[in-house]
């Protein structure tokens, strides 16, 4: 074979690889998450799906996009509408709801791949990553999408709030990236604004989206080489409009009970104590990012660390990382964007907004995990120069992550199994014991097991009101059967 012919065939393969990766990612995700499509409704699915009368109609939109005032999806109209669509197709069969969640996870995966790859091909890098952009984007995306930390957002129906807002945030960034090299940048600017607005209708987290878009342009699309060099007024108009979409959030929340939804106004949980506690929570997230074992659905019993007892062991590394992020952003260094990505996306739920019912939640790492993985992969590539060794390492880690994710999916296949796992991980969590007791009633009609869990829940927290409702249910049913003790 001549050298010229070999070169031509090599070029053809190189051109086809970026086209093959997206469908390969889809097949991989479906294969890994297939065993998670038949799980039941759990936890907050009760008020967002099972008893939510709003999802039973598609029209008028004012009804299908509404929700119970104190429910999890209150003020999140697009999420509510997606549940209404699921109900219209399959009523209360969980399968269709899980398929939708998986579809949004697939969309996030493809968008993340696109954002990473296009970012590495920007003029900023002077062609340095022309040959490795596709490999790096694929490797980072595979590690991200197969990570077990993502299972809560995918397997737990109500937490499509996380995948949907992430999907629109990534779409917004992808559209911003396309404005730099497209022959029709105006269409991409409009699409970026629409994606940002849609994200605001999914979850309040999207308020950080416009700031990430500005930072993305500042670091990766400097004026001398970006789209703003050709049409600065259009870029300013896009950025101002992106900022304007933030107003959608207070508009959506105008009828929502903010105190019940957030925790502001509670006497026993102050924002500064919550902020201090989040240092240990974020370090826990980082540990799970590196070593994803002992995952837990519910951290209701996470201890509050008052500001009077500063958590220096966990706070100091985060303060240093935050300072480094600010410095890197100012100097337009790429690690600055990753740091900002991590801190800004975690910010609304892991800073001064006291969420009393969930001090910690693994789903909050859905998008921040991407920053951790990209940074780790980039550092590894800096020290390990041989692509073959890196590829082998990524392949081995991906297999391990896939196995752990499949195992985690299996725990979501019944309410008893997922809450048994939560109780095993957090034995002093009264809410986990309550829900395990409820699962014993609903799935197994095991009144004895339910009473045992209810007793533990009351011992751990006597003022946990739902447990008394479960105890009354147990008393009424056991008293009807002869030979049993109420």
C-alpha positions in Angstrom: 0.0 0.0 0.0 1.4 3.4 -1.0 2.1 6.1 1.5 -0.3 8.4 -0.2 -3.2 5.8 -0.2 -2.5 5.1 3.5 -2.6 8.8 4.3 -5.9 9.2 2.5 -7.5 6.3 4.3 -6.2 7.6 7.6 -7.7 11.0 6.9 -11.1 9.3 6.2 -11.0 7.4 9.5 -10.1 10.6 11.3 -13.1 12.4 9.7 -15.5 9.6 10.6 -14.5 9.2 14.2 -16.3 12.3 15.5 -19.5 11.0 13.7 -19.2 7.5 15.2 -18.7 8.7 18.8 -22.2 10.2 19.5 -24.2 7.0 18.5 -21.6 4.9 20.3 -22.2 7.0 23.5 -26.0 6.4 23.1 -25.6 2.7 22.8 -23.2 2.6 25.8 -25.6 4.6 28.0 -28.6 2.5 27.1 -26.7 -0.7 27.8 -25.6 0.5 31.2 -28.9 2.0 32.3 -31.2 -0.6 30.8 -31.7 -2.3 34.2 -32.9 0.9 35.7 -35.9 1.4 33.5 -38.4 -0.6 35.5 -37.9 0.9 39.0 -41.0 2.2 40.9 -41.8 5.7 41.9 -39.9 6.7 45.1 -39.6 9.4 47.6 -40.8 12.8 46.2 -42.4 11.0 43.2 -45.4 10.6 45.6 -46.4 14.3 45.4 -44.9 15.2 42.0 -46.4 12.2 40.2 -48.7 9.9 42.1 -51.0 12.4 43.7 -50.3 15.3 41.4 -53.6 16.1 39.6 -52.0 18.7 37.4 -50.2 16.1 35.3 -53.4 14.4 34.3 -54.2 17.0 31.6 -52.1 18.5 28.9 -54.4 21.5 28.2 -54.7 24.2 29.4 -50.9 24.8 29.9 -51.7 26.8 33.0 -52.7 23.5 34.6 -50.3 21.0 33.1 -47.3 23.3 33.9 -48.5 23.9 37.5 -47.8 21.7 40.5 -48.7 21.4 44.2 -47.7 24.6 45.9 -45.2 23.0 48.3 -44.2 20.2 46.0 -40.7 19.6 44.6 -41.6 20.7 41.1 -43.4 23.9 42.1 -42.2 26.8 40.0 -40.7 24.4 37.4 -43.3 24.5 34.6 -41.3 22.6 31.9 -40.7 19.7 34.3 -44.3 19.6 35.2 -45.3 19.6 31.6 -42.9 16.7 30.9 -44.6 14.7 33.6 -48.0 15.5 32.1 -46.7 14.2 28.7 -45.6 11.0 30.4 -49.0 10.6 32.1 -50.8 11.2 28.8 -48.7 8.4 27.2 -48.6 5.8 30.0 -50.6 7.0 33.0 -48.8 5.9 36.1 -46.6 3.3 34.5 -43.1 4.3 35.7 -41.4 2.8 32.6 -42.1 5.8 30.4 -41.0 8.3 33.0 -37.7 6.4 33.3 -37.2 6.4 29.5 -37.7 10.2 29.5 -35.1 10.6 32.3 -32.6 8.5 30.4 -33.3 10.5 27.2 -32.4 13.7 28.9 -29.2 12.1 30.3 -28.3 11.0 26.8 -28.9 14.6 25.6 -26.7 16.0 28.3 -23.9 13.5 27.4 -24.0 14.4 23.7 -24.0 18.2 24.5 -21.1 17.9 26.9 -19.1 16.0 24.3 -19.9 18.7 21.8 -19.0 21.6 24.2 -15.7 20.0 25.2 -14.6 19.1 21.6 -15.5 22.5 20.2 -13.8 24.4 23.0 -10.5 22.5 22.3 -10.7 23.5 18.6 -11.0 27.2 19.3 -8.3 29.5 17.9 -7.2 30.2 21.5 -5.2 27.0 21.5 -3.4 27.8 18.1 -4.2 24.3 16.9 -2.5 22.6 19.8 -5.4 20.1 20.4 -6.5 19.7 16.8 -5.5 16.0 16.8 -6.6 15.2 20.4 -9.8 17.2 20.8 -12.1 14.3 19.8 -10.3 11.8 22.0 -10.3 14.0 25.0 -13.9 15.0 24.7 -15.0 11.4 24.3 -12.9 10.2 27.2 -14.1 12.9 29.6 -17.7 12.4 28.5 -17.6 8.6 28.9 -16.2 8.9 32.5 -18.9 11.5 33.3 -21.9 9.7 31.9 -21.0 6.3 33.4 -20.2 7.6 36.9 -22.5 6.1 39.6 -23.1 9.6 41.1 -25.4 10.2 38.1 -27.8 7.4 39.0 -29.9 9.5 41.4 -30.7 12.1 38.7 -31.4 9.3 36.1 -33.2 6.6 38.2 -35.2 8.9 40.4 -38.1 10.3 38.3 -38.6 13.6 40.0 -34.9 14.4 39.7 -35.3 15.0 36.0 -35.2 18.5 37.3 -31.5 18.1 37.4 -31.0 16.5 34.0 -33.4 18.9 32.3 -31.8 22.1 33.6 -28.4 20.6 32.8 -29.5 19.8 29.3 -30.5 23.4 28.7 -27.5 24.8 30.4 -25.2 22.7 28.2 -27.3 23.5 25.1 -26.8 27.2 25.9 -23.1 26.9 26.1 -23.0 24.8 22.9 -24.9 27.5 21.1 -22.5 30.2 22.5 -19.6 28.1 21.3 -21.1 27.9 17.8 -21.4 31.6 17.5 -17.6 31.8 17.1 -17.4 29.8 13.9 -20.8 29.7 12.3 -21.8 31.5 9.1 -25.1 32.3 10.8 -24.1 33.3 14.4 -27.4 35.2 14.9 -29.3 31.9 14.9 -27.0 30.4 17.5 -27.4 33.5 19.7 -31.2 33.3 19.6 -30.9 29.6 20.3 -28.7 30.3 23.3 -31.2 32.7 24.8 -34.1 30.3 24.2 -32.1 27.4 25.8 -31.3 29.6 28.8 -35.0 30.6 29.2 -36.1 27.0 29.0 -33.6 26.1 31.7 -35.0 28.8 34.0 -38.4 27.0 33.6 -36.8 23.8 34.8 -34.9 24.7 38.0 -33.7 27.8 39.8 -30.2 26.5 39.4 -30.2 28.0 35.8 -29.6 31.5 37.3 -25.9 30.7 37.1 -26.2 30.0 33.4 -25.8 33.5 32.0 -22.7 34.1 34.3 -21.1 30.9 33.0 -21.9 32.0 29.4 -20.1 35.3 30.1 -17.1 33.6 31.7 -16.9 31.1 28.8 -16.6 33.9 26.3 -14.1 35.8 28.5 -11.8 32.7 28.8 -12.2 30.9 25.6 -13.5 33.5 23.1 -11.4 36.6 23.7 -12.4 39.7 21.6 -9.5 39.5 19.2 -10.5 36.0 18.0 -14.1 35.4 19.0 -17.4 36.4 17.5 -17.4 39.6 19.4 -14.6 40.9 17.2 -16.9 40.8 14.2 -20.2 42.0 15.7 -19.7 43.3 19.3 -23.2 44.9 19.5 -24.9 41.5 18.7 -22.8 39.8 21.3 -23.7 42.4 23.9 -27.3 42.1 23.0 -27.1 38.3 23.5 -25.4 38.6 26.9 -27.9 41.2 28.1 -30.8 39.0 27.0 -29.3 36.0 28.7 -29.1 38.0 31.9 -32.7 39.1 31.4 -33.9 35.5 31.4 -33.1 35.4 35.1 -36.3 37.3 35.7 -38.2 34.2 34.7 -37.3 32.5 38.0 -39.0 35.0 40.4 -42.0 35.1 38.0 -42.4 31.3 38.3 -41.9 31.4 42.1 -44.4 34.1 42.8 -47.0 31.7 44.2 -44.6 29.2 45.8 -44.1 28.9 49.5 -40.4 30.0 49.5 -39.9 29.3 53.3 -41.2 25.7 52.8 -39.1 25.3 49.7 -35.9 26.7 50.9 -35.7 26.9 54.7 -35.4 30.7 55.1 -37.3 31.8 58.2 -36.6 28.6 60.2 -35.5 29.2 63.7 -33.2 26.2 64.0 -31.3 26.6 60.7 -29.5 29.8 59.9 -27.9 30.5 56.5 -24.4 30.9 58.0 -24.6 27.6 59.8 -25.8 26.0 56.6 -22.8 27.6 54.7 -20.4 26.3 57.3 -21.8 22.8 57.1 -21.5 22.7 53.3 -17.7 22.6 53.6 -17.9 19.0 54.8 -20.7 18.2 52.3 -18.7 19.4 49.3 -15.7 17.4 50.5 -17.9 14.4 50.7 -19.1 15.0 47.1 -15.4 15.2 46.0 -14.7 11.9 47.8 -17.6 10.2 46.0 -16.3 11.7 42.7 -13.0 9.9 43.2 -14.2 6.8 45.0 -18.0 6.3 44.2 -18.9 3.7 46.8 -21.4 3.9 49.7 -23.8 6.1 47.8 -26.9 7.1 49.6 -30.3 8.4 48.5 -31.1 10.4 51.6 -28.8 12.5 53.9 -31.6 13.8 56.1 -29.5 13.3 59.3 -26.4 15.1 58.1 -25.2 17.0 61.2 -25.3 20.8 61.2 -21.9 22.4 61.9 -22.6 25.8 63.6 -20.4 28.7 62.6 -19.2 29.0 66.2 -17.4 25.7 65.5 -15.7 26.4 62.1 -15.0 23.4 60.0 -11.4 24.4 59.2 -10.3 20.9 58.0 -12.8 21.0 55.2 -13.1 24.7 54.7 -9.5 25.6 54.1 -9.0 23.4 50.9 -12.2 24.9 49.5 -11.2 28.5 50.3 -7.8 27.9 48.6 -9.5 26.3 45.5 -12.0 29.2 45.3 -9.1 31.8 45.5 -7.3 29.9 42.8 -10.4 29.8 40.7 -10.9 33.6 40.9 -7.2 34.2 40.0 -7.3 31.8 37.1 -10.5 33.4 35.7 -9.0 36.8 35.9 -6.0 35.6 34.0 -8.2 33.7 31.5 -6.7 30.4 32.3 -8.8 27.3 31.5 -8.8 25.8 35.0 -10.6 29.0 36.1 -13.6 28.0 34.1 -13.7 24.5 35.5 -13.5 25.9 39.1 -16.2 28.5 38.4 -18.3 25.7 36.8 -17.9 23.6 40.0 -18.5 26.4 42.5 -21.3 28.3 40.6 -23.4 25.3 39.9 -23.1 24.0 43.5 -23.6 27.6 44.8 -27.4 27.9 44.9 -27.8 24.7 47.0 -24.5 24.5 48.8 -23.9 28.0 50.1 -26.3 30.4 51.8 -29.7 29.0 50.8 -30.6 26.7 53.7 -32.4 23.6 52.4 -33.5 22.1 55.7 -34.8 18.8 54.3 -31.7 18.1 52.3 -28.4 19.3 53.7 -26.7 17.0 51.2 -27.9 15.4 48.0 -25.7 13.4 45.5 -27.7 14.7 42.5 -26.3 18.1 43.0 -23.0 16.8 41.6 -24.6 15.9 38.3 -23.0 18.8 36.3 -20.2 19.8 38.7 -18.8 16.3 38.3 -17.9 17.2 34.7 -15.4 19.9 36.0 -13.8 17.4 38.3 -13.4 14.7 35.6 -12.1 17.2 33.0 -9.6 18.6 35.3 -8.4 15.2 36.5 -8.1 13.9 32.9 -6.2 17.1 31.8 -3.7 16.7 34.6 -3.3 13.0 33.9 -2.6 13.9 30.2 0.0 16.4 31.3 2.0 13.8 33.2 1.2 10.8 31.0 2.2 11.7 27.5 1.4 8.4 25.8 -2.1 8.3 24.4 -2.2 4.4 24.5 -1.6 4.4 28.2 -4.2 7.1 28.9 -6.7 5.3 26.7 -6.1 2.0 28.5 -6.6 3.8 31.8 -9.8 5.5 30.8 -11.1 2.1 29.4 -10.4 0.3 32.7 -11.9 3.1 34.8 -15.0 3.2 32.5 -15.6 -0.5 32.9 -15.4 -0.2 36.7 -17.8 2.8 36.7 -20.2 1.0 34.4 -20.3 -2.0 36.8 -20.9 0.2 39.8 -23.6 2.1 38.0 -25.4 -1.1 36.9 -25.2 -2.3 40.5 -26.6 1.0 41.7 -29.4 0.9 39.2 -30.4 -2.5 40.6 -30.9 -1.0 44.0 -33.5 1.4 42.5 -35.6 -1.6 41.3 -37.7 -1.6 44.4 -38.5 0.8 47.2 -37.5 -1.7 49.7 -34.0 -2.2 48.2 -33.2 1.5 47.8 -34.4 2.4 51.3 -32.7 -0.6 52.8 -29.5 0.7 51.3 -30.2 4.2 52.7 -30.7 2.8 56.1 -27.5 0.7 55.9 -25.6 3.8 55.0 -27.3 6.2 57.4 -28.6 4.0 60.3 -29.6 7.1 62.4 -31.7 8.7 59.6 -35.3 8.7 60.8 -36.7 9.6 57.3 -34.9 6.7 55.7 -36.4 4.3 58.3 -39.8 5.9 57.8 -39.7 5.3 54.0 -38.4 1.8 54.4 -41.3 1.1 56.7 -43.7 2.6 54.1 -42.0 0.4 51.4 -42.6 -2.7 53.5 -46.3 -1.8 53.6 -46.7 -0.9 49.9 -44.6 -3.6 48.3 -44.7 -6.5 50.7 -47.6 -5.9 53.1 -45.1 -6.6 55.8 -46.6 -4.9 58.8 -44.1 -6.3 61.2 -41.2 -5.0 59.3 -42.9 -1.6 58.9 -43.6 -1.3 62.6 -39.9 -2.1 63.4 -38.7 0.7 61.1 -41.3 3.1 62.4 -40.2 2.4 66.0 -36.5 3.1 65.0 -37.6 6.3 63.3 -39.4 7.5 66.4 -36.4 6.7 68.6 -34.1 8.7 66.4 -36.4 11.6 66.1 -39.7 11.7 68.1 -40.9 14.9 66.4 -40.8 13.4 62.9 -44.6 13.7 62.2 -44.9 11.4 59.2 -43.9 8.4 61.3 -47.0 8.8 63.5 -49.2 8.6 60.4 -47.4 5.3 59.5 -47.9 4.0 63.0 -51.6 4.8 62.8 -51.8 2.9 59.5 -50.1 -0.1 61.0 -52.3 0.0 64.1 -55.5 0.1 62.1 -54.5 -2.8 59.8 -53.0 -5.0 62.5 -56.0 -4.5 64.8 -58.3 -5.9 62.1 -56.5 -9.2 62.1 -57.1 -11.7 64.9 -54.1 -12.8 66.9 -52.0 -9.7 66.2 -51.0 -6.9 68.5 -51.8 -3.3 67.5 
